[in-house]
């Protein structure tokens, strides 16, 4: 997830990689039929809307075409915003639509995704969108042919390095995604979908234990302790602890270890399982109450802090700290409620990598 500041005012929607690929595929078949590349095509979205998508590039012969679209994510900080996404079409006699992963589109290598191992990482909804668009043209123009569709993304392999694709077994490129066809700026939907996808892959590969943390830095500090686990057993919850735990509660996981930095831990302890700064802020009155329970008198110093991470200036960050253990007690209470059947451990993480493990009483 990007840390880019959210723009003010009305935010512009964008369109998904699946919509971009559908537009490119439709433009390609129209170019073959009309022997002319269209300037734009209309794409029918799963939510019932229609978008007109400009065509960036196109070439054709009597039975092949190559067209592309520039992905527009609107005001969403999507890694694929501005990427060139295209489809190469080749007509054949198979009477069906076949998909191939072109350059920059990943291939599935692990069980647990919606696609079989060895398949191009083109998700079911984009496949259906592309297939429907092409089949309508085949029907409308009385064509008797099948089509080989090679979806590609310029620099897709490089873009994939900025995603968690490899962790869930998608190699050599990005995924062609989309369930609605449009991208809502700063929506949590795509992040939560990636959390669920990661957990599904872990389950499909017989993992019974997960380590969940907010992101790469937290995971780095935990990885040595849990070095016996495969990479796909490590899940990033970002700000969506509640949604992650909800997903875990639906699958046969036996043990979960939560790694959490101090800023998010203070929010979680107060009952917020969505720790995004736009949704929740740390409750100083709650922290003062915890401090008073462990005998801390100079509570004005807590009110003077401008961020929760600075609590380490007032309380020693050590395993048996009464304050931090009490804080973790509250974190445990809010998380264990959501996954009661699972063995749960919680680790508070200092920015220098030091860990405090919650001691259950």
C-alpha positions in Angstrom: 0.0 0.0 0.0 1.2 3.5 -0.8 1.8 6.1 1.9 1.0 8.8 -0.6 -1.2 11.6 0.9 -4.8 11.3 -0.1 -5.7 14.1 -2.5 -8.4 16.6 -1.4 -11.7 16.9 -3.1 -13.6 14.4 -5.3 -11.4 11.4 -6.2 -11.4 10.0 -9.6 -12.3 6.3 -10.2 -10.0 4.3 -12.4 -10.3 0.9 -14.2 -8.7 -2.4 -13.4 -6.0 -4.4 -15.3 -8.8 -6.8 -16.3 -10.8 -3.9 -17.9 -7.6 -2.8 -19.7 -6.9 -6.3 -21.1 -10.6 -6.6 -22.2 -10.4 -3.3 -24.1 -7.1 -4.4 -25.7 -8.6 -7.8 -26.7 -11.8 -6.3 -28.1 -9.8 -3.6 -30.1 -7.7 -6.4 -31.5 -10.6 -8.4 -32.9 -12.3 -5.3 -34.2 -9.1 -4.4 -36.0 -9.0 -7.8 -37.6 -12.6 -7.6 -38.6 -12.6 -4.0 -39.9 -8.9 -3.9 -40.9 -8.6 -0.7 -38.8 -7.6 -0.1 -35.2 -10.4 1.7 -33.3 -9.5 4.8 -31.4 -11.5 3.6 -28.4 -13.8 0.7 -27.4 -16.7 0.2 -25.0 -16.2 -2.3 -22.2 -19.2 -3.8 -20.3 -18.3 -4.1 -16.7 -19.6 -6.8 -14.2 -21.4 -4.1 -12.2 -23.5 -3.1 -15.2 -21.6 0.0 -16.2 -20.0 0.7 -19.6 -16.6 2.4 -19.9 -15.1 3.8 -23.1 -11.4 3.0 -23.1 -8.9 4.7 -25.4 -6.6 2.5 -27.4 -3.0 3.3 -27.1 -1.4 1.1 -29.8 -2.6 -1.3 -32.5 -1.4 -3.3 -35.4 -3.1 -6.1 -37.4 -3.1 -8.6 -40.2 -6.0 -10.6 -41.6 -5.9 -13.1 -38.7 -3.7 -11.5 -36.0 -3.7 -8.3 -34.0 -1.8 -6.6 -31.2 -3.5 -3.8 -29.3 -2.7 -2.1 -26.0 -4.2 0.3 -23.4 -2.6 2.6 -20.8 -4.0 1.6 -17.4 -5.6 4.5 -15.6 -6.1 3.9 -11.9 -7.7 7.3 -11.4 -6.6 8.7 -8.0 -5.7 5.4 -6.5 -1.9 4.8 -5.9 -1.9 1.5 -7.8 1.4 0.1 -8.9 0.0 -0.6 -12.4 -1.2 3.0 -12.9 0.2 4.1 -16.3 1.3 0.6 -17.3 0.8 -0.5 -20.9 -1.4 -3.6 -20.9 -2.1 -5.4 -24.2 -3.4 -8.5 -26.0 -2.0 -10.3 -29.0 -4.7 -12.2 -30.8 -4.3 -15.1 -33.2 -7.4 -16.6 -34.9 -7.5 -20.4 -35.2 -9.9 -23.3 -35.8 -10.3 -24.4 -32.2 -13.7 -22.8 -31.7 -12.7 -21.5 -28.2 -10.9 -18.8 -26.4 -7.4 -19.8 -25.0 -5.3 -17.6 -22.7 -1.5 -17.4 -22.6 0.6 -15.4 -20.2 2.7 -13.0 -22.3 5.6 -10.9 -21.2 5.0 -9.3 -17.8 2.0 -11.5 -16.9 2.6 -14.0 -14.1 2.1 -17.8 -14.1 0.6 -19.6 -11.1 3.0 -22.0 -9.4 1.2 -22.7 -6.0 -2.1 -24.3 -5.1 -4.7 -22.2 -3.4 -5.5 -19.5 -5.9 -8.6 -19.4 -8.1 -6.5 -20.7 -11.0 -4.7 -24.0 -11.5 -1.0 -24.4 -11.3 0.6 -23.6 -14.6 -2.2 -21.2 -15.7 -1.6 -17.6 -16.6 -2.4 -15.3 -13.7 -5.5 -13.9 -15.4 -8.2 -14.1 -12.8 -11.7 -15.6 -13.5 -13.6 -12.3 -13.8 -11.2 -10.7 -16.3 -11.2 -14.0 -18.3 -15.0 -13.9 -18.4 -14.9 -10.2 -19.5 -12.5 -10.9 -22.3 -14.2 -14.1 -23.4 -17.7 -12.4 -23.4 -16.4 -9.4 -25.4 -14.7 -11.6 -28.0 -17.6 -14.1 -28.3 -20.1 -11.3 -28.9 -18.0 -10.1 -31.8 -17.6 -13.6 -33.1 -21.4 -14.0 -33.0 -22.2 -10.6 -34.4 -19.9 -11.0 -37.4 -20.7 -14.8 -38.0 -17.0 -15.7 -37.5 -16.1 -19.4 -37.4 -12.9 -19.4 -35.4 -11.2 -19.7 -32.0 -8.8 -17.2 -30.6 -5.5 -17.5 -28.9 -5.2 -14.5 -26.5 -1.8 -13.6 -25.2 -2.1 -11.0 -22.5 1.0 -8.9 -21.8 2.1 -6.0 -19.5 5.1 -3.9 -20.5 7.6 -3.9 -17.6 5.2 -6.2 -15.8 7.9 -8.3 -14.3 9.5 -5.2 -12.8 6.1 -4.0 -11.5 5.5 -7.4 -9.8 8.5 -6.8 -7.6 6.4 -4.1 -5.9 3.7 -6.6 -5.1 3.4 -9.8 -3.0 2.8 -12.0 -6.1 5.9 -14.2 -5.7 4.9 -15.0 -2.1 1.6 -16.5 -3.3 3.3 -18.3 -6.1 2.7 -16.0 -9.1 6.0 -15.7 -10.9 7.4 -13.6 -13.7 4.8 -10.9 -13.8 1.7 -9.3 -12.4 -1.8 -10.6 -12.1 -4.6 -9.5 -14.3 -7.2 -8.6 -11.7 -10.6 -7.0 -11.2 -14.0 -8.1 -9.9 -16.1 -4.9 -10.7 -14.0 -3.5 -13.5 -13.3 -0.2 -11.8 -10.8 1.0 -9.2 -12.1 3.0 -6.2 -9.4 5.3 -4.9 -7.8 4.3 -1.6 -10.2 1.4 -1.3 -9.3 -1.4 1.1 -10.9 -4.0 -1.1 -7.8 -4.9 -3.1 -5.6 -5.1 0.1 -8.1 -7.3 1.9 -8.4 -9.5 -1.2 -4.6 -10.0 -1.2 -4.7 -10.9 2.5 -7.4 -13.6 1.8 -5.5 -14.8 -1.2 -2.3 -15.2 0.9 -4.1 -17.2 3.5 -5.8 -19.4 0.9 -2.4 -20.2 -0.6 -0.9 -21.1 2.9 -3.9 -23.4 3.6 -3.7 -25.1 0.2 0.0 -25.8 0.9 -0.8 -27.5 4.2 0.4 -24.7 6.5 -1.1 -24.9 10.0 0.7 -21.9 11.5 0.7 -18.2 10.4 2.7 -15.2 11.4 0.8 -12.0 10.7 2.3 -8.5 10.8 1.7 -5.1 9.4 4.3 -5.2 6.7 7.8 -5.9 5.5 9.7 -4.3 8.4 7.7 -6.1 11.1 8.1 -9.4 9.2 11.9 -8.8 9.0 12.1 -8.6 12.8 10.0 -11.8 13.2 11.5 -13.9 10.4 14.5 -15.1 12.3 12.3 -16.3 15.2 10.0 -18.2 12.8 12.6 -19.3 10.2 11.1 -22.8 10.2 8.0 -21.5 8.3 7.8 -21.1 4.6 7.5 -17.6 3.2 3.8 -18.0 2.4 3.1 -18.5 6.1 3.8 -14.8 6.6 0.8 -12.6 6.0 0.8 -8.7 6.0 -2.4 -7.4 7.5 -1.5 -3.7 6.8 -4.2 -1.9 8.8 -6.8 -4.6 8.6 -6.3 -6.8 11.6 -10.0 -7.5 12.0 -10.5 -8.7 8.4 -7.3 -10.8 8.6 -8.5 -12.5 11.8 -12.0 -13.0 10.3 -10.5 -14.8 7.4 -8.3 -17.0 9.7 -11.4 -18.0 11.6 -12.8 -19.6 8.5 -9.9 -21.8 7.7 -8.1 -24.7 9.5 -5.2 -22.8 11.0 -4.0 -24.0 14.4 -1.6 -21.3 15.6 -1.2 -17.6 14.8 1.5 -15.2 16.0 0.8 -11.5 15.6 3.6 -9.1 15.3 2.6 -5.5 16.0 4.5 -2.2 16.2 3.7 0.1 19.2 1.6 2.6 17.3 -0.8 0.0 16.0 -0.7 -1.9 19.3 -2.1 1.1 21.2 -5.0 1.4 18.8 -5.7 -2.4 18.9 -5.5 -2.4 22.7 -8.2 0.3 22.8 -10.4 -1.9 20.6 -9.7 -0.7 17.0 -9.0 -3.5 14.6 -8.7 -1.1 11.7 -5.6 0.9 12.5 -5.5 3.2 9.5 -4.8 6.8 10.6 -7.9 8.0 8.6 -10.1 5.7 10.7 -8.6 5.7 14.2 -6.1 7.6 16.3 -4.5 6.6 19.6 -6.5 7.3 22.7 -4.4 9.1 25.2 -7.0 8.8 28.0 -7.0 5.0 27.5 -3.1 4.9 27.7 -3.1 7.1 30.8 -5.5 4.7 32.4 -3.2 1.8 31.7 -0.2 3.8 33.0 -2.1 4.6 36.2 -2.9 0.9 36.7 0.8 0.0 36.8 1.6 2.9 39.1 2.8 5.6 36.7 2.2 9.0 38.2 3.5 11.6 35.8 0.6 11.2 33.3 1.0 14.7 31.8 4.0 13.4 30.0 1.8 11.0 28.1 -0.5 13.8 27.0 2.6 15.7 25.8 3.6 12.9 23.4 2.8 13.5 19.7 2.8 9.8 18.8 2.3 6.5 20.5 5.7 5.2 19.4 7.3 7.6 21.8 5.9 5.7 24.8 9.2 3.9 24.9 10.6 7.2 26.3 8.5 6.8 29.4 8.4 3.0 29.8 11.4 0.6 29.5 10.8 -1.6 26.5 11.6 -4.9 28.1 10.0 -8.3 28.4 8.6 -8.0 31.9 7.5 -4.4 31.6 4.2 -4.1 33.5 2.9 -1.3 31.2 3.7 -3.1 27.9 2.4 -6.5 29.3 -0.9 -4.8 30.3 -1.1 -3.2 26.8 -0.6 -6.6 25.2 -3.3 -8.1 27.5 -5.8 -5.8 25.9 -4.5 -6.6 22.5 -4.9 -10.3 23.2 -8.4 -9.8 24.5 -9.6 -8.0 21.3 -7.9 -10.5 18.9 -8.5 -13.8 20.7 -12.2 -13.1 20.7 -12.1 -13.4 16.9 -10.1 -16.6 16.7 -10.9 -18.5 20.0 -10.1 -21.9 18.7 -6.6 -20.9 17.5 -3.4 -20.8 19.7 -2.5 -17.1 19.7 0.8 -15.4 20.5 1.4 -11.7 20.3 4.8 -9.9 19.9 5.2 -6.2 20.5 7.9 -4.9 18.1 10.2 -2.0 18.9 11.4 0.0 15.8 14.9 -1.3 16.5 13.7 -4.9 16.2 13.4 -5.8 19.9 10.4 -8.1 20.7 8.2 -8.3 23.8 6.1 -11.5 23.9 2.8 -11.4 25.6 2.8 -13.5 28.8 -0.5 -15.2 29.2 -1.7 -15.4 32.8 
